[in-house]
Structure formats: C-alpha cells, structure tokens
Amino acid sequence: MMKNYFILFSFLALFVVPNTSNAQEEEKLSVKISGHIWAESIFDTRQTVTAREGDVLLYPAKENLDANGEDINAKANFNMLNIHSRARLTITAPSFLNAKVSGLLEGDFVGSANDKIGLFRLRHAMVKLNWEKSELLAGQYWHPMFTLDVFPQVVSWGGALPYFPLERSAQIKYSYAASDNSKFSITASTELDFKSNGPNGPSTDYLRNSAVPELNATYVLGLKSNFLIGANVGVKTLKPQLSYMVGGLKYKSEESIGSYQLSLFSKIKIDKAAIRIGSIYGQNLYNFVMLGGYGVSGTNSKGENEYTNFTAGSVWFDVDSGYIGEKTTLGIFAGYTKNFGADNPITGAVYARGTDIDFSYRIAPRIIYGNGLVRFRGEIAYDTAAYGTTNADYTKVQNTNSVSNVRFVFATTLHF
C-alpha cells in the first residue's frame, strides 16, 4: 500500500514540480534602476520669461525703459544648473488578468515651483497592463498632448515651450491597437504640477471643482512605417469660483468655462534621419505652458461672472540627422506661435499668459556628441517675441514691437 502511494506521489511530482518551478519563474518581479546626471550652463543675451530659475525658456522679456529710455531688460544672464538630474525605476511584475504588467517611478530635482527648486519631485508614477491588442495605463505620466510618438528632440529643457505643449498629469488611459500599425487612445486626466489659472492664481482647484476630468482622444497611424501621422483632441471644464458676492451677500456659483484643444503631428524617417512636424490650436492652453487662458466677459442676470477663452495656435518642425559617423548627431528645431486674442470681449479680470504678445518664434540648431554613457550637448536658440498693446477688450494685439534673445546651452550628461 505504501509502495502504491509512493509511486503515485512520484508520478504527480513529474508534473507538479516542473509546473510550480515555471510558475515561480514567470512570477518574478524585476526592478531596473536608471537615470542620468545632467549638468548644464546657460547664457542669455537679454532677460527672459522663464520658469525654474531661468532654466525653462518661454520667450524674451518685453522692453522695460528707464528714465533715459534705456531698456532695463537688455541685460545678459548666465546660470549653471544640475536640477534635471534624474532617477528612474522601471518595473516588470507578474501577469495580472492575463496582461503583462509594468510600471515606472521617476523623479528629479526641478521642484514643483520656483521656491521648491532643488527638491526631489515626482515626474512619473504609473502602472501599465498590456494585452494582445489593448493597454491600460493608470498613474502620473505624459499628458496625451505631449505625443511620445512625435516630440521635438531639443537640448533645452521645457520640451520646446511654448510651441509644443508640456504637461504630466494623473490619468487613466485606455489604448486599442486594431493592427501593429495604428493605435487609438482615450484618456481622462487631472492636474498636478501643471495647473490652470484663475482667481486664486494657478491651482488644481478649478478643474477639480468642475467634477469632470479633462478628456482626450488620440489616433496614430503608421507606427511601424517610415511615415507616421496622428491627431489629438481634448476638452476640459473649469469652475473658477464656488461662490460670488452681490450686494454684500454670498451666493453659490453656477458658472463654469469649457475649452478644447486640437493637435496634428507627423514623423517621416529617411534613412537615419527623422523629420517631425506638428501644429496645435486651442482655447485656454495655460496649463500646457503655452500662450492663452481665459478672462471675465461680463455678468449673468444674477450678477455672477461669465467667462471667455483666449485662443492660440502654434506650428513647429524638428529635424534630427541620426548619427553622423559613430558619435555625432545634428538637429534643428523651429516653432511659431500666434495669440488670436479673446474669443469674446473681456470686461473684467484676466487669467492668461502672454496676452500682450501677438506672436513669437524660435530657431534652435543643436549638436550632440557621444553615443555611450557620457554625452556633450550644445544648442543655440534664437527667440523673437512681438509685444504690443491689447485693444480695450483683449481681442487683438496691435502696435507691436519685437524683441529678441539668443540662448546658448551646453550640457554634459552621464547616463546610467
């Protein structure tokens, strides 16, 4: 009897032990550490409108004339920064719901505001579940308007602002690939570091109090070919205030403001080189660190503020040579953005960026040397902004005067 039990146990072990071993092997958790140390030097020929201690460039500062007619802002500026040094954890985890599981946790020292620069901050924190044709992403990651399939390869930090949008957001994103060559995504997101503006300054309150996340849809075609094209459309609703005052009495607010944004983008591969082009048009692009926002356009029958959007647009292209020889790459970025003014006349407060700029543009050639752990990066960016006066209702910028800046950037990076 005991012999029969032993034979049965041995027989089962032939199947159970190997299967258990394979299951354990498949269920392993893998964590990879990577990142870079980034040391950069920046020289500007005049004062600029920037973020993070002058590091993230938007456009040249407007003229500021003294009593002698001298432009106070016509003064050079130099800085050295290491805040973009970064640490990253890339994670693969056991499968869940028949999906491959991965995650990303990443931070740098840019801080969430100028007064927090140098402090470690969260960049990305997300988990992905991948099935054969679909993907679910949950966590903080690039906003859908920052198209990972097509974005400028510039050296300067800021992702080519204000011509290309920059935002990371908490989100839930579902993607479906009908084929290997196309993908459709829908995303619901909120704000964190990149905030909309309003009566209390930049804040996440306005989107949160609308009780509706920002919604985006993206379609990309040509993922496996030398010609990629895609589009993105998004809408968001803000509630600028929860209450308002009339005749010394407080009332519950009913007004909100909705806006939309559209983008088209494409990438063409020619041998080692790549050409990337894109355009953006939208209302209230403030949270993308672009021109625009909104303002008060009047009051309703109850005496509460009503709002209207500022509309702006941009076009850009970026050319990257790929490696010339073994270690050198060349590239150039060019962008143009236009302020189309308020959609309706403004009669009260304005919560917008660049309302006195008619247009601005940038031309920025670059060179990168090295294809290993250490690289040298150089870029020269020529920026011009056309400042003017707004007419009484903010619908148009007129009587413009252009100012220009040249920024020289040199960065040494060590990747690990």
C-alpha positions in Angstrom: 0.0 0.0 0.0 2.8 2.4 0.9 4.5 1.4 -2.3 1.5 2.4 -4.3 1.3 5.8 -2.6 5.0 6.4 -3.3 4.5 5.6 -7.0 1.5 7.9 -7.2 3.4 10.8 -5.5 6.4 10.3 -7.7 4.2 10.4 -10.8 2.4 13.6 -9.7 5.7 15.2 -8.9 6.8 14.8 -12.5 4.1 17.4 -13.4 3.6 19.4 -10.3 7.3 20.3 -9.5 8.2 21.5 -13.1 5.0 23.4 -13.4 5.5 25.1 -10.0 9.0 26.0 -11.0 7.9 27.5 -14.3 5.2 29.5 -12.4 7.7 30.8 -10.0 10.0 31.8 -12.8 7.2 33.6 -14.6 6.1 35.4 -11.4 9.4 37.1 -10.7 9.5 40.8 -10.0 12.1 42.8 -11.9 13.3 46.3 -10.9 15.8 48.2 -13.1 17.5 51.4 -11.9 18.4 54.0 -14.4 18.6 57.8 -14.9 21.2 60.5 -15.6 23.2 63.2 -14.1 22.7 66.4 -16.1 25.0 69.5 -15.8 24.1 72.5 -17.9 25.3 76.0 -18.5 23.0 78.7 -19.9 23.8 82.1 -21.3 21.1 84.6 -22.5 21.8 87.8 -24.3 18.8 89.5 -22.5 16.3 89.0 -19.7 13.7 86.3 -20.5 10.4 85.0 -19.3 11.2 81.6 -17.8 10.5 79.0 -15.1 12.7 77.2 -12.6 15.5 79.8 -12.0 15.6 80.8 -15.7 16.1 77.2 -16.9 12.8 76.7 -18.8 12.7 79.3 -21.5 9.4 80.7 -22.9 10.3 83.9 -24.7 12.3 87.2 -24.4 11.1 89.7 -21.8 9.5 92.8 -23.2 11.2 96.2 -23.2 11.3 97.9 -19.8 12.5 101.5 -20.4 14.1 103.6 -17.7 14.1 107.4 -17.3 16.8 107.7 -20.0 15.0 105.4 -22.4 17.4 102.6 -21.8 15.9 99.0 -21.9 16.5 97.6 -18.4 15.8 94.1 -19.8 18.6 94.4 -22.3 21.0 92.7 -19.9 22.7 89.3 -20.3 22.2 86.5 -17.9 24.2 83.4 -17.0 23.4 80.3 -14.9 24.6 76.8 -14.2 22.1 74.1 -13.1 22.0 70.4 -12.2 18.3 70.1 -11.3 17.4 67.9 -14.2 19.5 65.0 -12.9 17.0 62.1 -12.6 16.5 58.7 -11.1 14.1 56.1 -12.5 12.8 52.7 -11.5 11.4 50.5 -14.4 9.4 47.6 -13.1 8.1 44.4 -14.6 5.7 42.4 -12.4 3.8 39.1 -12.6 1.0 38.9 -15.0 -2.5 40.0 -13.9 -5.8 39.4 -15.7 -3.8 37.7 -18.5 -1.9 41.0 -19.1 1.8 41.8 -19.0 2.4 44.2 -16.1 5.0 47.0 -16.0 5.5 50.2 -14.1 7.6 53.4 -13.9 8.6 55.5 -10.9 10.7 58.6 -11.7 11.8 61.8 -10.1 14.1 64.7 -10.5 15.2 67.9 -8.6 13.2 70.5 -10.5 10.7 71.0 -7.8 7.0 71.8 -8.3 7.6 75.6 -8.2 10.4 78.1 -8.2 10.5 78.2 -4.4 10.9 74.4 -4.3 13.7 74.1 -6.8 16.3 71.6 -5.9 13.8 69.4 -4.0 13.1 65.9 -5.3 9.8 65.8 -7.1 7.6 63.2 -8.7 7.8 63.1 -12.5 6.2 59.7 -13.4 4.4 57.1 -11.3 2.3 54.7 -13.4 1.4 51.1 -13.9 0.6 49.5 -17.3 -1.4 46.4 -18.2 -0.7 45.1 -21.7 -2.9 42.6 -23.5 -2.5 41.5 -27.1 -4.2 44.5 -28.7 -5.1 46.8 -25.8 -3.3 48.6 -22.9 -4.5 50.2 -19.7 -2.3 52.9 -18.1 -3.1 54.4 -14.6 -1.0 56.9 -12.8 1.0 60.1 -13.5 2.6 60.2 -16.9 2.9 62.4 -20.0 -0.3 64.2 -20.9 -1.8 62.9 -24.3 -1.0 66.3 -25.9 2.7 65.5 -25.3 2.8 62.9 -28.0 5.5 60.4 -27.3 5.4 59.2 -30.9 6.4 62.7 -32.2 8.0 65.3 -30.0 10.9 67.8 -30.5 14.4 66.4 -29.7 15.7 69.7 -28.3 18.6 70.1 -25.8 17.0 72.8 -23.8 14.6 71.7 -21.0 11.0 72.5 -21.5 10.2 70.4 -24.5 10.2 73.4 -26.9 7.8 75.5 -25.0 5.7 77.5 -25.8 5.4 75.9 -29.3 5.0 72.4 -28.1 2.8 71.6 -25.0 4.4 70.3 -21.8 2.4 68.6 -19.1 2.4 65.5 -17.0 -0.8 64.5 -15.3 -2.6 61.9 -13.2 -4.6 59.9 -15.7 -6.4 56.7 -16.7 -5.7 55.9 -20.4 -7.0 53.0 -22.5 -5.4 52.2 -25.8 -6.5 49.8 -28.5 -4.4 48.7 -31.5 -6.5 47.3 -34.3 -3.2 46.5 -36.0 0.5 46.8 -35.4 0.4 50.0 -37.4 -2.3 52.0 -35.6 -3.5 52.9 -32.2 -6.5 54.7 -30.7 -6.4 56.0 -27.1 -8.9 57.7 -24.8 -7.7 59.5 -21.6 -9.2 61.0 -18.5 -6.8 63.2 -16.6 -6.4 65.8 -13.8 -3.7 68.4 -13.0 -0.8 68.5 -10.5 2.4 70.5 -11.3 0.9 72.0 -14.5 -2.1 74.0 -13.3 -4.8 76.1 -14.8 -5.1 79.7 -13.8 -7.9 81.5 -12.0 -9.0 84.0 -9.3 -6.7 82.3 -6.7 -3.7 82.0 -9.1 -2.5 78.8 -10.7 -4.3 75.9 -8.9 -5.7 72.4 -9.4 -9.0 73.6 -7.7 -10.6 74.9 -10.9 -10.5 71.5 -12.7 -11.3 69.5 -9.5 -14.3 71.7 -8.6 -15.7 71.1 -12.1 -16.1 67.5 -11.0 -15.2 66.4 -14.6 -11.7 65.2 -15.7 -10.1 66.5 -18.8 -10.9 64.2 -21.7 -8.6 63.4 -24.7 -8.8 61.1 -27.7 -5.7 60.3 -29.8 -5.3 58.3 -33.0 -1.9 57.4 -34.5 -1.4 55.6 -37.9 1.9 54.4 -39.3 3.6 53.1 -36.1 5.6 50.5 -38.0 6.3 52.5 -41.1 8.5 55.4 -42.2 5.6 57.8 -42.3 3.6 58.3 -39.1 0.6 60.7 -38.7 -1.7 61.3 -35.8 -4.2 63.6 -34.2 -5.4 64.5 -30.7 -8.5 66.3 -29.5 -9.2 67.3 -25.9 -11.8 69.1 -23.8 -11.8 70.4 -20.2 -14.1 72.3 -17.9 -13.0 74.7 -15.2 -15.1 76.2 -12.3 -13.2 79.4 -11.4 -15.2 80.0 -8.2 -17.6 78.3 -5.9 -19.4 81.4 -4.7 -19.8 85.1 -5.6 -20.9 88.3 -3.9 -23.7 90.6 -4.9 -24.8 93.5 -2.7 -22.8 92.2 0.2 -24.5 88.8 0.1 -22.8 85.5 -0.9 -24.4 83.1 -3.4 -23.5 79.7 -4.8 -21.7 79.9 -8.1 -23.3 78.2 -11.2 -20.9 79.4 -13.9 -18.1 77.4 -15.4 -16.0 77.6 -18.6 -15.2 74.9 -21.2 -12.4 74.7 -23.7 -10.9 72.5 -26.3 -7.6 71.8 -28.0 -6.6 70.1 -31.2 -3.2 68.8 -32.4 -1.9 67.2 -35.6 1.5 65.6 -35.8 3.7 63.6 -38.2 7.1 61.9 -38.4 9.0 61.0 -41.5 12.0 58.7 -41.4 14.6 59.0 -44.1 17.4 56.5 -43.6 18.9 57.5 -40.2 17.3 61.0 -40.2 13.8 61.9 -38.9 11.6 64.9 -39.6 8.9 65.7 -37.0 6.2 68.3 -37.6 3.2 69.4 -35.7 0.5 72.0 -35.1 -1.7 72.9 -32.1 -4.8 75.1 -32.0 -6.9 75.5 -28.9 -8.5 77.5 -26.1 -7.2 78.1 -22.6 -3.8 76.5 -23.2 -2.4 77.9 -19.9 -1.9 74.5 -18.2 0.2 73.4 -21.2 2.6 76.3 -20.5 1.6 77.9 -23.8 0.0 81.2 -24.7 -3.6 81.6 -23.6 -6.0 81.3 -20.7 -9.4 82.9 -20.1 -11.0 86.0 -18.6 -14.2 87.6 -17.4 -16.5 88.6 -20.2 -19.4 90.0 -18.3 -22.1 89.0 -15.7 -25.2 87.0 -16.0 -28.7 88.0 -14.9 -27.8 87.0 -11.3 -24.7 89.2 -11.2 -22.2 86.3 -11.4 -19.1 86.5 -13.6 -19.2 84.8 -17.1 -16.0 83.8 -18.9 -14.5 83.6 -22.3 -11.3 81.8 -23.6 -8.2 83.1 -25.2 -7.3 81.1 -28.3 -3.8 80.4 -29.5 -2.1 78.2 -32.1 1.4 77.0 -33.0 3.3 75.2 -35.7 6.7 73.6 -35.4 9.1 71.2 -37.0 12.2 69.3 -35.8 14.9 67.6 -38.0 17.3 65.1 -36.5 20.1 63.7 -38.6 20.6 60.5 -36.7 24.3 59.5 -36.1 26.8 61.1 -38.5 29.7 58.7 -38.1 29.7 57.0 -34.8 29.1 59.7 -32.2 27.7 63.0 -33.7 24.1 64.0 -34.3 22.9 67.3 -35.7 19.4 68.8 -35.5 17.4 71.9 -35.7 14.0 73.0 -34.2 11.8 75.8 -35.4 8.5 77.0 -34.0 6.0 79.8 -34.3 3.0 80.6 -32.0 0.2 83.1 -32.5 -2.1 84.7 -30.0 -5.6 85.1 -31.5 -6.9 87.0 -28.6 -10.1 86.6 -26.5 -13.0 84.8 -28.2 -15.3 87.4 -26.8 -14.6 90.9 -25.3 -13.1 90.9 -21.9 -14.7 93.2 -19.3 -13.0 92.1 -16.1 -10.1 90.0 -14.7 -7.8 88.1 -17.0 -6.2 84.7 -16.1 -3.9 84.2 -19.1 -0.3 84.1 -20.3 1.2 86.3 -23.0 -1.9 88.5 -23.6 0.3 91.3 -24.8 2.2 89.1 -27.3 1.0 88.9 -30.9 3.4 86.1 -31.9 6.7 84.6 -31.1 9.1 82.3 -32.9 12.2 80.2 -32.3 15.0 78.8 -34.4 17.3 76.4 -32.5 20.1 74.3 -34.1 21.9 71.7 -31.9 24.7 69.2 -31.8 25.2 66.1 -29.6 28.4 64.3 -29.3 28.7 60.8 -27.9 26.6 57.6 -28.1 27.5 55.9 -24.8 27.2 56.8 -21.2 28.7 60.3 -21.5 27.5 62.9 -24.0 28.1 66.6 -24.7 25.1 68.6 -25.9 25.0 72.1 -27.4 22.2 74.3 -28.6 21.8 77.9 -29.8 18.2 79.2 -29.6 17.2 82.5 -31.3 13.8 83.7 -30.0 11.8 86.7 -31.0 8.5 87.9 -29.4 6.3 90.6 -30.8 4.9 92.6 -27.9 2.2 95.1 -28.3 -0.8 96.7 -26.7 -4.2 95.0 -26.4 -7.3 96.8 -27.6 -9.8 97.6 -24.8 -11.5 94.1 -25.0 -8.3 91.9 -25.4 -9.5 90.5 -28.7 -6.4 91.8 -30.6 -2.8 92.8 -30.0 -1.7 95.8 -32.0 1.2 98.3 -32.4 3.8 95.5 -31.9 7.5 95.9 -31.2 9.7 92.8 -31.5 12.5 91.9 -29.0 14.9 89.0 -29.5 17.2 86.8 -27.3 19.9 84.3 -28.1 20.3 81.5 -25.7 23.4 79.3 -25.6 23.1 76.0 -23.8 25.9 73.5 -23.1 25.1 70.3 -21.2 27.3 67.3 -20.0 25.3 64.2 -19.2 26.2 60.8 -17.6 23.6 58.1 -18.2 23.3 55.0 -16.0 
